[in-house]
Amino acid sequence: QVQLVESGGGLVQPGGSLRLSCLASGSIRKINVRGWYRQAPGKQRELVATISSTDVTNYADSVKGRFTISRDNAKNTVYLQMSSLKPEDTAVYYCNLQWTTWPNKFDFWGQGTQVTVSS
């Protein structure tokens, strides 16, 4: 079974920075995609950023230039460095891990970590 545990959320002032971490454990396929998603109150969960096992990254337009996703495969950990934070970045941030072993897709989620941007 695969488990994802996020850490690093909290309260930060506008313009501040935070780094989220997500440790994966269990039987994990080496070729996979790690990602961060977020869900604000009353809104649907949305993509923040993803990174493949070959370090190809993808970002939501709203975070480009402010957030950086990275991964340490030796530690089975993915990071999200968030800078120039805005109140609209306030949400629960969820870590995701997925891979496809055709014809099956495997999709795992963490429990979420709260990020609040407020003065």
N, C-alpha and C positions, 0 to 999 in steps of 0.2 A: 504494500500500500504506500502511496506517496503522500507526504505531508509537506505543507508550506507554512512557514511561520514568518510573519512580518514583524519588523521593529523599526523604531525611529520616528514615529509620528509624534505630534504634539502641537502646542500653541506657539505661533510665531507672528511677529509684527509684519505688516506689509513691507515689502522690500527685503525681507529676511530670507534665510536659507535653511533647508533641512535636507537630510539624507535618509532615505528609506532603504532598508535591507530586507531581503527575503531569502531565507535558507530553505532549501529543499532536501528532503531525506526520503529514503526508500528506493524502490527499483525504478530508476530513471533511465530512459533511453538517451544516449549521448547526443543524438541529433534531435534537437528540440527547439522550441521557441519559448522564450521567457517574456513576460510582459507585466505592465502595470495598467490597471484600470481604476476608475474612480466613480463614485456615486454620491452626488450632492442630494440633500433633502428634497423630495418631490420630483427628482429627475431620474432618468434612466442611467444605468451604468454605461460609461463611455471609455473608449480606448484613450490611454495617455501615451504609452510608448511600448514598443516591442523590440526585441533583439534576438536574432537567430544564433544558432551555435557557431556560425561563421562570422558573427559580429555585424551582420547587416541590421541596421536600425530603421525604425519607422516612428514618427511622432505625430501627435495631433497638432493641427495648425495652431491651436491656442497655447501650446507649450513650447513650440519650436524656438530655439535660441535661449530658452530659460531653463529647461530641464535636460538632463543627460542620463541616459540609461547605459549601464555597463554590466558586465558579468564576469565572475571568477569561476571558471568551470571546475577548477581543482577544489574549490570550497562549495560548489553547488549553490552559489549565492548570486543573486541579481540585485543591483543597486539602482536607486533613482535619486540623482542629485538634483535638488530643486532650488533654484535661485530666483531672485526678483519676484518673490511670491506676492500674489494678489488675493484680495478677499474672495474673488470668484474661484480660487483654487481650493477653497474649503470643501472638503468631502471626506468620505471614507475611501481610502486607497487599498485596492486589492491586488495581490500578487497572483499571477497566472503562469501555468506551465502546461504546454501542450505539445503533442507529437502525433504523427500518423503512422501507424503500421497497417498498411492497406489490407483490408478495407475499413479498419477501425481507427477512429480518432479518440485520443485520450486527452482529457481536459481536466486540470486540477486548479483549485482555488485556495487561497489563504483565507483567514478569518477576517482580515481587514484591519487597518490601522487608521485612526482619525487624524486628519490634518486640519487645523483651524488657523486661518490667517485673519488676525484681527488686532486692532490697536487698543 
